[in-house]
Amino acid sequence: MRMAAIYARVSSEQQREENTIASQAASLIEFAKKHDLEVPQEWVFEDEGYSGATLERPGLERARDLAAEGQIQVVLAYAPDRLSRKYAYQILLIEELARHGVETTVCEAPQGDSAEDHLLVQFQGMIAEYERAQILERSRRGKRHRAHSGEVSVLSGAPYGYRYIPQNRSGAGRLQRV
């Protein structure tokens, strides 16, 4: 039986609240069983609240370390965008793992080795990157609109001499001079 590690990731608070990381891990554990892969519980790596736009994630780094140490033969991920939201990073990770003799398997992707299967996985990676760019643009546009409307951003913190009063039923948050 081949040894595998599972990698699951969610980035948003909504995904965390909906427990989607647990559903990813459960699907991957079931996938591993069906494909005769052994996954020790301590090799189920979950990164909650980490963006797929960076490779600096504790769970991902531990999976990469296991690969470099030769302890695993397979890394399982639910979808390509769980590895990364940047297509170039997806390829970088897959190639890095392959150099260590580790296969990267995405359970929500074609399992074949044909040119068409590889093309579909590449398309999924590019679409994930496009989706991330759309999310960033929508967020930027929304923040800009709120700023033009005079709403206060809690993310930037209150300026010196002011404190932030959170929103209540009557409306948006506001700044109050101290």
C-alpha positions in Angstrom: 0.0 0.0 0.0 1.3 3.4 -0.9 1.6 6.2 1.7 -0.2 9.4 1.1 -0.8 12.8 2.6 -4.0 14.8 2.3 -4.0 18.5 1.8 -7.2 20.6 2.2 -7.6 24.4 2.3 -10.3 27.1 2.8 -9.6 30.8 2.7 -12.8 32.5 3.7 -14.7 32.8 7.0 -17.8 31.6 5.2 -16.1 28.4 4.0 -14.8 27.9 7.5 -18.2 28.3 9.1 -19.8 26.0 6.5 -17.2 23.4 7.5 -16.1 22.8 3.9 -12.6 21.9 4.9 -14.0 18.9 6.8 -16.0 17.8 3.8 -12.9 18.1 1.6 -10.9 15.9 4.1 -13.7 13.4 4.3 -13.9 13.1 0.5 -10.2 12.7 0.2 -10.0 10.0 3.0 -12.7 8.1 1.1 -10.8 8.6 -2.2 -7.7 7.2 -0.5 -9.5 4.1 0.7 -10.9 3.4 -2.7 -7.4 3.7 -4.3 -5.6 1.6 -1.6 -3.7 4.6 -0.2 -2.7 4.7 3.4 -3.1 8.1 5.1 -2.1 8.3 8.8 -4.3 10.8 10.6 -1.4 13.1 11.3 -0.8 13.4 7.6 -4.2 15.1 7.0 -3.1 18.7 6.6 -5.7 21.5 6.7 -5.0 25.1 6.2 -8.0 27.2 7.3 -8.0 30.9 6.5 -5.0 30.8 4.1 -5.2 32.3 0.6 -4.4 30.1 -2.3 -2.4 33.0 -3.8 0.6 32.2 -1.6 2.7 29.1 -1.1 3.5 30.0 2.6 0.9 27.8 4.4 1.8 25.5 7.3 -0.1 22.4 6.1 1.2 22.7 2.6 4.7 23.1 3.9 4.4 20.0 6.0 3.2 18.0 3.0 6.1 19.3 1.0 8.5 18.3 3.7 7.1 14.8 3.8 7.7 14.5 0.1 11.2 15.8 0.4 11.9 13.3 3.1 10.7 10.4 0.9 7.9 9.4 3.4 5.0 9.6 1.0 4.3 8.6 -2.6 1.1 10.6 -3.2 -0.4 14.0 -2.2 -4.1 14.2 -2.4 -6.0 17.5 -2.9 -9.7 18.0 -3.6 -9.4 20.4 -6.5 -6.5 22.2 -8.3 -7.5 25.5 -6.7 -7.0 24.0 -3.2 -3.3 23.7 -4.0 -3.1 27.2 -5.3 -5.3 29.9 -7.0 -2.3 30.7 -9.3 -1.8 28.3 -12.1 1.9 28.8 -12.1 2.1 27.8 -8.4 0.0 24.7 -9.1 2.5 23.6 -11.8 5.4 24.5 -9.5 4.0 22.3 -6.7 3.2 19.4 -8.9 6.7 19.5 -10.5 8.4 19.9 -7.1 6.6 16.9 -5.7 7.3 14.9 -8.9 11.1 15.5 -8.5 10.7 13.7 -5.1 8.9 10.8 -6.7 5.5 12.0 -5.3 2.4 11.9 -7.4 -0.1 14.7 -7.0 -3.7 13.5 -7.3 -6.7 15.8 -7.5 -9.9 13.9 -6.8 -12.1 16.4 -8.6 -10.1 16.1 -11.8 -9.7 13.5 -14.5 -7.7 10.5 -13.3 -6.3 9.6 -16.6 -2.9 10.3 -18.1 -4.1 11.4 -21.6 -3.3 14.8 -23.1 -7.0 15.7 -22.8 -6.9 14.9 -19.1 -3.9 17.1 -18.5 -5.4 19.9 -20.6 -8.6 19.8 -18.5 -6.6 20.1 -15.2 -4.7 23.0 -16.8 -8.0 24.7 -17.7 -9.2 24.2 -14.1 -6.0 25.9 -12.8 -6.4 28.9 -15.2 -10.1 29.3 -14.3 -9.2 29.2 -10.5 -6.7 32.0 -11.2 -9.3 34.0 -13.1 -11.9 33.5 -10.3 -9.4 34.8 -7.8 -8.8 37.9 -9.9 -12.5 38.5 -10.2 -12.9 38.2 -6.4 -10.1 40.7 -5.8 -11.6 43.2 -8.4 -15.1 42.9 -6.8 -13.7 43.4 -3.3 -11.7 46.5 -4.5 -14.7 47.9 -6.2 -16.9 47.4 -3.2 -14.3 49.0 -0.8 -13.9 51.9 -3.1 -17.7 52.4 -3.3 -18.1 52.3 0.5 -15.2 54.8 0.9 -16.9 57.2 -1.6 -20.2 56.7 0.3 -18.4 57.8 3.5 -18.4 54.5 5.2 -15.6 53.7 7.6 -13.3 50.7 6.9 -12.6 48.7 10.1 -9.7 47.0 8.4 -7.5 50.1 8.4 -8.0 50.9 12.0 -9.0 54.2 13.5 -6.6 57.2 13.1 -4.8 58.6 16.1 -7.2 60.5 18.3 -10.3 58.5 17.2 -11.9 55.2 18.1 -14.1 53.1 15.9 -17.7 52.6 17.0 -19.0 49.3 15.4 -22.2 49.4 13.4 -25.5 48.7 15.0 -29.1 48.4 13.9 -29.2 52.1 13.0 -26.5 52.0 10.4 -22.8 51.7 9.6 -19.9 52.0 11.9 -18.4 55.4 12.6 -15.3 57.2 14.0 -15.6 59.1 17.3 -13.0 61.7 18.5 -11.4 60.6 21.8 
